[in-house]
Amino acid sequence: MRDISSRGLSAAALGTPPPAESVVRARLEDGQELWGLVRWREGNLFGVEFDTREGALKPRN
């Protein structure tokens, strides 16, 4: 992960990044799981927009 905010993140993939418009999830160190859509790709870099609707953020069980 290169950068993260309340609205999304940018990351560098070790291999091929996920396709644009695909759904991905990120697990944070505190166990929170965030879901979002890949909005852009450039080489091995990609950006994700989180689902920020009420109730969309769920703690990991």
CHARMM internal coordinates of N, CA and C (Angstrom, degrees):
IC EDIT
DIST 1 N 1 CA 1.4315
DIST 1 CA 1 C 1.5276
ANGL 1 N 1 CA 1 C 107.99
DIST 1 C 2 N 1.3188
ANGL 1 CA 1 C 2 N 114.92
DIHE 1 N 1 CA 1 C 2 N 133.94
DIST 2 N 2 CA 1.4580
ANGL 1 C 2 N 2 CA 120.25
DIHE 1 CA 1 C 2 N 2 CA -178.93
DIST 2 CA 2 C 1.5146
ANGL 2 N 2 CA 2 C 111.56
DIHE 1 C 2 N 2 CA 2 C -98.59
DIST 2 C 3 N 1.3351
ANGL 2 CA 2 C 3 N 116.97
DIHE 2 N 2 CA 2 C 3 N -38.75
DIST 3 N 3 CA 1.4626
ANGL 2 C 3 N 3 CA 121.93
DIHE 2 CA 2 C 3 N 3 CA -176.44
DIST 3 CA 3 C 1.5233
ANGL 3 N 3 CA 3 C 107.90
DIHE 2 C 3 N 3 CA 3 C -156.63
DIST 3 C 4 N 1.3457
ANGL 3 CA 3 C 4 N 116.02
DIHE 3 N 3 CA 3 C 4 N 145.54
DIST 4 N 4 CA 1.4560
ANGL 3 C 4 N 4 CA 119.87
DIHE 3 CA 3 C 4 N 4 CA 178.70
DIST 4 CA 4 C 1.5200
ANGL 4 N 4 CA 4 C 108.39
DIHE 3 C 4 N 4 CA 4 C -142.63
DIST 4 C 5 N 1.3321
ANGL 4 CA 4 C 5 N 115.55
DIHE 4 N 4 CA 4 C 5 N 144.20
DIST 5 N 5 CA 1.4623
ANGL 4 C 5 N 5 CA 122.13
DIHE 4 CA 4 C 5 N 5 CA 175.20
DIST 5 CA 5 C 1.5234
ANGL 5 N 5 CA 5 C 107.59
DIHE 4 C 5 N 5 CA 5 C -140.35
DIST 5 C 6 N 1.3184
ANGL 5 CA 5 C 6 N 116.51
DIHE 5 N 5 CA 5 C 6 N -176.55
DIST 6 N 6 CA 1.4670
ANGL 5 C 6 N 6 CA 119.82
DIHE 5 CA 5 C 6 N 6 CA 179.52
DIST 6 CA 6 C 1.5264
ANGL 6 N 6 CA 6 C 111.79
DIHE 5 C 6 N 6 CA 6 C -69.90
DIST 6 C 7 N 1.3316
ANGL 6 CA 6 C 7 N 118.08
DIHE 6 N 6 CA 6 C 7 N -16.32
DIST 7 N 7 CA 1.4653
ANGL 6 C 7 N 7 CA 121.63
DIHE 6 CA 6 C 7 N 7 CA -176.85
DIST 7 CA 7 C 1.5209
ANGL 7 N 7 CA 7 C 114.08
DIHE 6 C 7 N 7 CA 7 C -103.82
DIST 7 C 8 N 1.3514
ANGL 7 CA 7 C 8 N 117.82
DIHE 7 N 7 CA 7 C 8 N -17.24
DIST 8 N 8 CA 1.4503
ANGL 7 C 8 N 8 CA 118.42
DIHE 7 CA 7 C 8 N 8 CA -178.66
DIST 8 CA 8 C 1.5137
ANGL 8 N 8 CA 8 C 112.92
DIHE 7 C 8 N 8 CA 8 C 175.33
DIST 8 C 9 N 1.3194
ANGL 8 CA 8 C 9 N 115.64
DIHE 8 N 8 CA 8 C 9 N -168.78
DIST 9 N 9 CA 1.4581
ANGL 8 C 9 N 9 CA 121.35
DIHE 8 CA 8 C 9 N 9 CA -179.94
DIST 9 CA 9 C 1.5186
ANGL 9 N 9 CA 9 C 110.18
DIHE 8 C 9 N 9 CA 9 C -149.11
DIST 9 C 10 N 1.3147
ANGL 9 CA 9 C 10 N 114.65
DIHE 9 N 9 CA 9 C 10 N 159.40
DIST 10 N 10 CA 1.4646
ANGL 9 C 10 N 10 CA 120.10
DIHE 9 CA 9 C 10 N 10 CA 168.01
DIST 10 CA 10 C 1.5175
ANGL 10 N 10 CA 10 C 106.67
DIHE 9 C 10 N 10 CA 10 C -121.58
DIST 10 C 11 N 1.3212
ANGL 10 CA 10 C 11 N 115.17
DIHE 10 N 10 CA 10 C 11 N 145.22
DIST 11 N 11 CA 1.4573
ANGL 10 C 11 N 11 CA 120.34
DIHE 10 CA 10 C 11 N 11 CA -174.75
DIST 11 CA 11 C 1.5215
ANGL 11 N 11 CA 11 C 110.27
DIHE 10 C 11 N 11 CA 11 C -146.88
DIST 11 C 12 N 1.3177
ANGL 11 CA 11 C 12 N 114.70
DIHE 11 N 11 CA 11 C 12 N 163.49
DIST 12 N 12 CA 1.4650
ANGL 11 C 12 N 12 CA 122.44
DIHE 11 CA 11 C 12 N 12 CA 173.82
DIST 12 CA 12 C 1.5201
ANGL 12 N 12 CA 12 C 107.49
DIHE 11 C 12 N 12 CA 12 C -114.69
DIST 12 C 13 N 1.3126
ANGL 12 CA 12 C 13 N 116.72
DIHE 12 N 12 CA 12 C 13 N 125.82
DIST 13 N 13 CA 1.4655
ANGL 12 C 13 N 13 CA 121.93
DIHE 12 CA 12 C 13 N 13 CA 178.86
DIST 13 CA 13 C 1.5231
ANGL 13 N 13 CA 13 C 109.74
DIHE 12 C 13 N 13 CA 13 C -82.27
DIST 13 C 14 N 1.3166
ANGL 13 CA 13 C 14 N 117.07
DIHE 13 N 13 CA 13 C 14 N 144.72
DIST 14 N 14 CA 1.4661
ANGL 13 C 14 N 14 CA 121.05
DIHE 13 CA 13 C 14 N 14 CA 174.80
DIST 14 CA 14 C 1.5245
ANGL 14 N 14 CA 14 C 110.43
DIHE 13 C 14 N 14 CA 14 C -70.18
DIST 14 C 15 N 1.3166
ANGL 14 CA 14 C 15 N 116.26
DIHE 14 N 14 CA 14 C 15 N -31.41
DIST 15 N 15 CA 1.4674
ANGL 14 C 15 N 15 CA 122.19
DIHE 14 CA 14 C 15 N 15 CA 177.54
DIST 15 CA 15 C 1.5176
ANGL 15 N 15 CA 15 C 108.67
DIHE 14 C 15 N 15 CA 15 C -122.79
DIST 15 C 16 N 1.3073
ANGL 15 CA 15 C 16 N 115.72
DIHE 15 N 15 CA 15 C 16 N -130.31
DIST 16 N 16 CA 1.4575
ANGL 15 C 16 N 16 CA 121.17
DIHE 15 CA 15 C 16 N 16 CA 178.20
DIST 16 CA 16 C 1.5221
ANGL 16 N 16 CA 16 C 109.64
DIHE 15 C 16 N 16 CA 16 C -79.96
DIST 16 C 17 N 1.3259
ANGL 16 CA 16 C 17 N 118.75
DIHE 16 N 16 CA 16 C 17 N 130.71
DIST 17 N 17 CA 1.4699
ANGL 16 C 17 N 17 CA 119.83
DIHE 16 CA 16 C 17 N 17 CA 178.38
DIST 17 CA 17 C 1.5193
ANGL 17 N 17 CA 17 C 111.07
DIHE 16 C 17 N 17 CA 17 C -70.55
DIST 17 C 18 N 1.3321
ANGL 17 CA 17 C 18 N 117.12
DIHE 17 N 17 CA 17 C 18 N 161.25
DIST 18 N 18 CA 1.4645
ANGL 17 C 18 N 18 CA 119.62
DIHE 17 CA 17 C 18 N 18 CA 178.50
DIST 18 CA 18 C 1.5301
ANGL 18 N 18 CA 18 C 110.81
DIHE 17 C 18 N 18 CA 18 C -63.51
DIST 18 C 19 N 1.3199
ANGL 18 CA 18 C 19 N 117.43
DIHE 18 N 18 CA 18 C 19 N 152.53
DIST 19 N 19 CA 1.4715
ANGL 18 C 19 N 19 CA 120.96
DIHE 18 CA 18 C 19 N 19 CA -179.96
DIST 19 CA 19 C 1.5304
ANGL 19 N 19 CA 19 C 112.03
DIHE 18 C 19 N 19 CA 19 C -64.19
DIST 19 C 20 N 1.3239
ANGL 19 CA 19 C 20 N 116.54
DIHE 19 N 19 CA 19 C 20 N 149.67
DIST 20 N 20 CA 1.4631
ANGL 19 C 20 N 20 CA 121.44
DIHE 19 CA 19 C 20 N 20 CA 174.90
DIST 20 CA 20 C 1.5228
ANGL 20 N 20 CA 20 C 109.26
DIHE 19 C 20 N 20 CA 20 C -57.33
DIST 20 C 21 N 1.3220
ANGL 20 CA 20 C 21 N 115.66
DIHE 20 N 20 CA 20 C 21 N 143.65
DIST 21 N 21 CA 1.4690
ANGL 20 C 21 N 21 CA 125.24
DIHE 20 CA 20 C 21 N 21 CA 179.80
DIST 21 CA 21 C 1.5315
ANGL 21 N 21 CA 21 C 113.78
DIHE 20 C 21 N 21 CA 21 C 71.33
DIST 21 C 22 N 1.3320
ANGL 21 CA 21 C 22 N 118.22
DIHE 21 N 21 CA 21 C 22 N 7.17
DIST 22 N 22 CA 1.4649
ANGL 21 C 22 N 22 CA 119.19
DIHE 21 CA 21 C 22 N 22 CA 175.04
DIST 22 CA 22 C 1.5246
ANGL 22 N 22 CA 22 C 109.86
DIHE 21 C 22 N 22 CA 22 C -84.38
DIST 22 C 23 N 1.3264
ANGL 22 CA 22 C 23 N 116.20
DIHE 22 N 22 CA 22 C 23 N 151.52
DIST 23 N 23 CA 1.4603
ANGL 22 C 23 N 23 CA 122.86
DIHE 22 CA 22 C 23 N 23 CA 178.64
DIST 23 CA 23 C 1.5226
ANGL 23 N 23 CA 23 C 108.46
DIHE 22 C 23 N 23 CA 23 C -85.05
DIST 23 C 24 N 1.3270
ANGL 23 CA 23 C 24 N 115.54
DIHE 23 N 23 CA 23 C 24 N 131.27
DIST 24 N 24 CA 1.4651
ANGL 23 C 24 N 24 CA 120.95
DIHE 23 CA 23 C 24 N 24 CA 177.79
DIST 24 CA 24 C 1.5263
ANGL 24 N 24 CA 24 C 108.81
DIHE 23 C 24 N 24 CA 24 C -131.83
DIST 24 C 25 N 1.3173
ANGL 24 CA 24 C 25 N 115.80
DIHE 24 N 24 CA 24 C 25 N 164.31
DIST 25 N 25 CA 1.4632
ANGL 24 C 25 N 25 CA 120.31
DIHE 24 CA 24 C 25 N 25 CA 175.37
DIST 25 CA 25 C 1.5214
ANGL 25 N 25 CA 25 C 108.93
DIHE 24 C 25 N 25 CA 25 C -130.73
DIST 25 C 26 N 1.3146
ANGL 25 CA 25 C 26 N 114.44
DIHE 25 N 25 CA 25 C 26 N 150.47
DIST 26 N 26 CA 1.4665
ANGL 25 C 26 N 26 CA 121.03
DIHE 25 CA 25 C 26 N 26 CA 177.14
DIST 26 CA 26 C 1.5196
ANGL 26 N 26 CA 26 C 107.44
DIHE 25 C 26 N 26 CA 26 C -126.70
DIST 26 C 27 N 1.3147
ANGL 26 CA 26 C 27 N 116.47
DIHE 26 N 26 CA 26 C 27 N 130.30
DIST 27 N 27 CA 1.4726
ANGL 26 C 27 N 27 CA 121.11
DIHE 26 CA 26 C 27 N 27 CA 175.56
DIST 27 CA 27 C 1.5061
ANGL 27 N 27 CA 27 C 108.29
DIHE 26 C 27 N 27 CA 27 C -101.92
DIST 27 C 28 N 1.3215
ANGL 27 CA 27 C 28 N 115.89
DIHE 27 N 27 CA 27 C 28 N 123.10
DIST 28 N 28 CA 1.4539
ANGL 27 C 28 N 28 CA 121.58
DIHE 27 CA 27 C 28 N 28 CA 179.88
DIST 28 CA 28 C 1.5245
ANGL 28 N 28 CA 28 C 110.21
DIHE 27 C 28 N 28 CA 28 C -87.58
DIST 28 C 29 N 1.3212
ANGL 28 CA 28 C 29 N 115.72
DIHE 28 N 28 CA 28 C 29 N 164.71
DIST 29 N 29 CA 1.4733
ANGL 28 C 29 N 29 CA 120.35
DIHE 28 CA 28 C 29 N 29 CA -177.85
DIST 29 CA 29 C 1.5185
ANGL 29 N 29 CA 29 C 112.83
DIHE 28 C 29 N 29 CA 29 C -59.54
DIST 29 C 30 N 1.3545
ANGL 29 CA 29 C 30 N 117.27
DIHE 29 N 29 CA 29 C 30 N -29.47
DIST 30 N 30 CA 1.4607
ANGL 29 C 30 N 30 CA 120.23
DIHE 29 CA 29 C 30 N 30 CA -178.73
DIST 30 CA 30 C 1.5303
ANGL 30 N 30 CA 30 C 112.99
DIHE 29 C 30 N 30 CA 30 C -82.50
DIST 30 C 31 N 1.3453
ANGL 30 CA 30 C 31 N 116.85
DIHE 30 N 30 CA 30 C 31 N 3.85
DIST 31 N 31 CA 1.4504
ANGL 30 C 31 N 31 CA 121.11
DIHE 30 CA 30 C 31 N 31 CA 178.62
DIST 31 CA 31 C 1.5154
ANGL 31 N 31 CA 31 C 114.38
DIHE 30 C 31 N 31 CA 31 C 93.25
DIST 31 C 32 N 1.3314
ANGL 31 CA 31 C 32 N 117.17
DIHE 31 N 31 CA 31 C 32 N -8.58
DIST 32 N 32 CA 1.4559
ANGL 31 C 32 N 32 CA 119.86
DIHE 31 CA 31 C 32 N 32 CA 178.15
DIST 32 CA 32 C 1.5254
ANGL 32 N 32 CA 32 C 109.89
DIHE 31 C 32 N 32 CA 32 C -68.87
DIST 32 C 33 N 1.3172
ANGL 32 CA 32 C 33 N 115.96
DIHE 32 N 32 CA 32 C 33 N 140.75
DIST 33 N 33 CA 1.4583
ANGL 32 C 33 N 33 CA 121.82
DIHE 32 CA 32 C 33 N 33 CA 179.85
DIST 33 CA 33 C 1.5215
ANGL 33 N 33 CA 33 C 108.40
DIHE 32 C 33 N 33 CA 33 C -115.48
DIST 33 C 34 N 1.3297
ANGL 33 CA 33 C 34 N 116.74
DIHE 33 N 33 CA 33 C 34 N 126.40
DIST 34 N 34 CA 1.4515
ANGL 33 C 34 N 34 CA 122.58
DIHE 33 CA 33 C 34 N 34 CA -179.23
DIST 34 CA 34 C 1.5181
ANGL 34 N 34 CA 34 C 109.52
DIHE 33 C 34 N 34 CA 34 C -114.01
DIST 34 C 35 N 1.3271
ANGL 34 CA 34 C 35 N 116.34
DIHE 34 N 34 CA 34 C 35 N 136.76
DIST 35 N 35 CA 1.4610
ANGL 34 C 35 N 35 CA 122.40
DIHE 34 CA 34 C 35 N 35 CA 179.12
DIST 35 CA 35 C 1.5119
ANGL 35 N 35 CA 35 C 108.86
DIHE 34 C 35 N 35 CA 35 C -111.23
DIST 35 C 36 N 1.3141
ANGL 35 CA 35 C 36 N 116.45
DIHE 35 N 35 CA 35 C 36 N 146.02
DIST 36 N 36 CA 1.4518
ANGL 35 C 36 N 36 CA 119.33
DIHE 35 CA 35 C 36 N 36 CA 178.01
DIST 36 CA 36 C 1.5130
ANGL 36 N 36 CA 36 C 112.34
DIHE 35 C 36 N 36 CA 36 C -164.52
DIST 36 C 37 N 1.3411
ANGL 36 CA 36 C 37 N 114.80
DIHE 36 N 36 CA 36 C 37 N -178.98
DIST 37 N 37 CA 1.4588
ANGL 36 C 37 N 37 CA 122.51
DIHE 36 CA 36 C 37 N 37 CA 178.98
DIST 37 CA 37 C 1.5154
ANGL 37 N 37 CA 37 C 110.10
DIHE 36 C 37 N 37 CA 37 C -112.39
DIST 37 C 38 N 1.3210
ANGL 37 CA 37 C 38 N 115.65
DIHE 37 N 37 CA 37 C 38 N 138.51
DIST 38 N 38 CA 1.4631
ANGL 37 C 38 N 38 CA 120.40
DIHE 37 CA 37 C 38 N 38 CA 173.47
DIST 38 CA 38 C 1.5266
ANGL 38 N 38 CA 38 C 106.45
DIHE 37 C 38 N 38 CA 38 C -71.03
DIST 38 C 39 N 1.3264
ANGL 38 CA 38 C 39 N 116.53
DIHE 38 N 38 CA 38 C 39 N 121.79
DIST 39 N 39 CA 1.4621
ANGL 38 C 39 N 39 CA 121.03
DIHE 38 CA 38 C 39 N 39 CA -176.53
DIST 39 CA 39 C 1.5255
ANGL 39 N 39 CA 39 C 112.75
DIHE 38 C 39 N 39 CA 39 C -103.17
DIST 39 C 40 N 1.3368
ANGL 39 CA 39 C 40 N 117.63
DIHE 39 N 39 CA 39 C 40 N -25.28
DIST 40 N 40 CA 1.4680
ANGL 39 C 40 N 40 CA 119.71
DIHE 39 CA 39 C 40 N 40 CA 178.57
DIST 40 CA 40 C 1.5199
ANGL 40 N 40 CA 40 C 110.31
DIHE 39 C 40 N 40 CA 40 C -152.73
DIST 40 C 41 N 1.3245
ANGL 40 CA 40 C 41 N 114.82
DIHE 40 N 40 CA 40 C 41 N 158.04
DIST 41 N 41 CA 1.4737
ANGL 40 C 41 N 41 CA 123.92
DIHE 40 CA 40 C 41 N 41 CA 176.16
DIST 41 CA 41 C 1.5235
ANGL 41 N 41 CA 41 C 107.79
DIHE 40 C 41 N 41 CA 41 C -140.67
DIST 41 C 42 N 1.3099
ANGL 41 CA 41 C 42 N 115.11
DIHE 41 N 41 CA 41 C 42 N 143.32
DIST 42 N 42 CA 1.4677
ANGL 41 C 42 N 42 CA 121.27
DIHE 41 CA 41 C 42 N 42 CA 174.81
DIST 42 CA 42 C 1.5258
ANGL 42 N 42 CA 42 C 107.32
DIHE 41 C 42 N 42 CA 42 C -152.56
DIST 42 C 43 N 1.3258
ANGL 42 CA 42 C 43 N 116.57
DIHE 42 N 42 CA 42 C 43 N 106.56
DIST 43 N 43 CA 1.4643
ANGL 42 C 43 N 43 CA 119.83
DIHE 42 CA 42 C 43 N 43 CA -173.54
DIST 43 CA 43 C 1.5188
ANGL 43 N 43 CA 43 C 108.63
DIHE 42 C 43 N 43 CA 43 C 63.18
DIST 43 C 44 N 1.3366
ANGL 43 CA 43 C 44 N 116.43
DIHE 43 N 43 CA 43 C 44 N -126.28
DIST 44 N 44 CA 1.4631
ANGL 43 C 44 N 44 CA 119.57
DIHE 43 CA 43 C 44 N 44 CA 177.92
DIST 44 CA 44 C 1.5334
ANGL 44 N 44 CA 44 C 112.42
DIHE 43 C 44 N 44 CA 44 C -94.60
DIST 44 C 45 N 1.3317
ANGL 44 CA 44 C 45 N 117.48
DIHE 44 N 44 CA 44 C 45 N 4.03
DIST 45 N 45 CA 1.4623
ANGL 44 C 45 N 45 CA 121.93
DIHE 44 CA 44 C 45 N 45 CA 179.34
DIST 45 CA 45 C 1.5249
ANGL 45 N 45 CA 45 C 110.30
DIHE 44 C 45 N 45 CA 45 C -92.00
DIST 45 C 46 N 1.3397
ANGL 45 CA 45 C 46 N 116.13
DIHE 45 N 45 CA 45 C 46 N 149.66
DIST 46 N 46 CA 1.4603
ANGL 45 C 46 N 46 CA 120.15
DIHE 45 CA 45 C 46 N 46 CA 177.12
DIST 46 CA 46 C 1.5232
ANGL 46 N 46 CA 46 C 110.03
DIHE 45 C 46 N 46 CA 46 C -154.10
DIST 46 C 47 N 1.3336
ANGL 46 CA 46 C 47 N 115.44
DIHE 46 N 46 CA 46 C 47 N 158.27
DIST 47 N 47 CA 1.4560
ANGL 46 C 47 N 47 CA 121.68
DIHE 46 CA 46 C 47 N 47 CA 179.51
DIST 47 CA 47 C 1.5068
ANGL 47 N 47 CA 47 C 110.84
DIHE 46 C 47 N 47 CA 47 C -124.35
DIST 47 C 48 N 1.3391
ANGL 47 CA 47 C 48 N 115.63
DIHE 47 N 47 CA 47 C 48 N 142.64
DIST 48 N 48 CA 1.4599
ANGL 47 C 48 N 48 CA 122.64
DIHE 47 CA 47 C 48 N 48 CA -177.44
DIST 48 CA 48 C 1.5207
ANGL 48 N 48 CA 48 C 109.04
DIHE 47 C 48 N 48 CA 48 C -122.80
DIST 48 C 49 N 1.3313
ANGL 48 CA 48 C 49 N 116.19
DIHE 48 N 48 CA 48 C 49 N 132.98
DIST 49 N 49 CA 1.4570
ANGL 48 C 49 N 49 CA 122.22
DIHE 48 CA 48 C 49 N 49 CA 172.15
DIST 49 CA 49 C 1.5217
ANGL 49 N 49 CA 49 C 107.60
DIHE 48 C 49 N 49 CA 49 C -99.38
DIST 49 C 50 N 1.3505
ANGL 49 CA 49 C 50 N 116.77
DIHE 49 N 49 CA 49 C 50 N 122.03
DIST 50 N 50 CA 1.4625
ANGL 49 C 50 N 50 CA 121.08
DIHE 49 CA 49 C 50 N 50 CA -178.56
DIST 50 CA 50 C 1.5207
ANGL 50 N 50 CA 50 C 111.60
DIHE 49 C 50 N 50 CA 50 C -72.93
DIST 50 C 51 N 1.3216
ANGL 50 CA 50 C 51 N 114.97
DIHE 50 N 50 CA 50 C 51 N 154.13
DIST 51 N 51 CA 1.4615
ANGL 50 C 51 N 51 CA 122.36
DIHE 50 CA 50 C 51 N 51 CA 170.83
DIST 51 CA 51 C 1.5249
ANGL 51 N 51 CA 51 C 106.00
DIHE 50 C 51 N 51 CA 51 C -81.89
DIST 51 C 52 N 1.3180
ANGL 51 CA 51 C 52 N 117.46
DIHE 51 N 51 CA 51 C 52 N 106.54
DIST 52 N 52 CA 1.4694
ANGL 51 C 52 N 52 CA 121.34
DIHE 51 CA 51 C 52 N 52 CA -174.43
DIST 52 CA 52 C 1.5282
ANGL 52 N 52 CA 52 C 112.93
DIHE 51 C 52 N 52 CA 52 C -102.67
DIST 52 C 53 N 1.3351
ANGL 52 CA 52 C 53 N 116.57
DIHE 52 N 52 CA 52 C 53 N 13.91
DIST 53 N 53 CA 1.4658
ANGL 52 C 53 N 53 CA 118.46
DIHE 52 CA 52 C 53 N 53 CA 177.12
DIST 53 CA 53 C 1.5244
ANGL 53 N 53 CA 53 C 110.03
DIHE 52 C 53 N 53 CA 53 C -64.20
DIST 53 C 54 N 1.3273
ANGL 53 CA 53 C 54 N 115.80
DIHE 53 N 53 CA 53 C 54 N 152.89
DIST 54 N 54 CA 1.4631
ANGL 53 C 54 N 54 CA 121.86
DIHE 53 CA 53 C 54 N 54 CA 177.22
DIST 54 CA 54 C 1.5163
ANGL 54 N 54 CA 54 C 110.04
DIHE 53 C 54 N 54 CA 54 C -54.51
DIST 54 C 55 N 1.3316
ANGL 54 CA 54 C 55 N 117.67
DIHE 54 N 54 CA 54 C 55 N 130.04
DIST 55 N 55 CA 1.4515
ANGL 54 C 55 N 55 CA 122.31
DIHE 54 CA 54 C 55 N 55 CA 178.04
DIST 55 CA 55 C 1.5186
ANGL 55 N 55 CA 55 C 114.25
DIHE 54 C 55 N 55 CA 55 C 83.89
DIST 55 C 56 N 1.3314
ANGL 55 CA 55 C 56 N 118.02
DIHE 55 N 55 CA 55 C 56 N -2.02
DIST 56 N 56 CA 1.4632
ANGL 55 C 56 N 56 CA 119.98
DIHE 55 CA 55 C 56 N 56 CA -177.37
DIST 56 CA 56 C 1.5260
ANGL 56 N 56 CA 56 C 111.62
DIHE 55 C 56 N 56 CA 56 C -76.51
DIST 56 C 57 N 1.3329
ANGL 56 CA 56 C 57 N 118.07
DIHE 56 N 56 CA 56 C 57 N -25.10
DIST 57 N 57 CA 1.4638
ANGL 56 C 57 N 57 CA 120.72
DIHE 56 CA 56 C 57 N 57 CA -179.43
DIST 57 CA 57 C 1.5215
ANGL 57 N 57 CA 57 C 108.29
DIHE 56 C 57 N 57 CA 57 C -88.68
DIST 57 C 58 N 1.3120
ANGL 57 CA 57 C 58 N 115.67
DIHE 57 N 57 CA 57 C 58 N 122.32
DIST 58 N 58 CA 1.4608
ANGL 57 C 58 N 58 CA 121.12
DIHE 57 CA 57 C 58 N 58 CA -175.83
DIST 58 CA 58 C 1.5291
ANGL 58 N 58 CA 58 C 110.11
DIHE 57 C 58 N 58 CA 58 C -123.43
DIST 58 C 59 N 1.3492
ANGL 58 CA 58 C 59 N 117.72
DIHE 58 N 58 CA 58 C 59 N 131.14
DIST 59 N 59 CA 1.4715
ANGL 58 C 59 N 59 CA 118.75
DIHE 58 CA 58 C 59 N 59 CA 174.47
DIST 59 CA 59 C 1.5197
ANGL 59 N 59 CA 59 C 110.65
DIHE 58 C 59 N 59 CA 59 C -68.12
DIST 59 C 60 N 1.2888
ANGL 59 CA 59 C 60 N 115.75
DIHE 59 N 59 CA 59 C 60 N 147.05
DIST 60 N 60 CA 1.4674
ANGL 59 C 60 N 60 CA 121.70
DIHE 59 CA 59 C 60 N 60 CA 177.77
DIST 60 CA 60 C 1.5205
ANGL 60 N 60 CA 60 C 109.12
DIHE 59 C 60 N 60 CA 60 C -72.04
DIST 60 C 61 N 1.3113
ANGL 60 CA 60 C 61 N 117.99
DIHE 60 N 60 CA 60 C 61 N 136.67
DIST 61 N 61 CA 1.4736
ANGL 60 C 61 N 61 CA 121.82
DIHE 60 CA 60 C 61 N 61 CA 179.00
DIST 61 CA 61 C 1.4972
ANGL 61 N 61 CA 61 C 110.97
DIHE 60 C 61 N 61 CA 61 C -89.89
END
COOR INIT
IC SEED 1 N 1 CA 1 C
IC BUILD
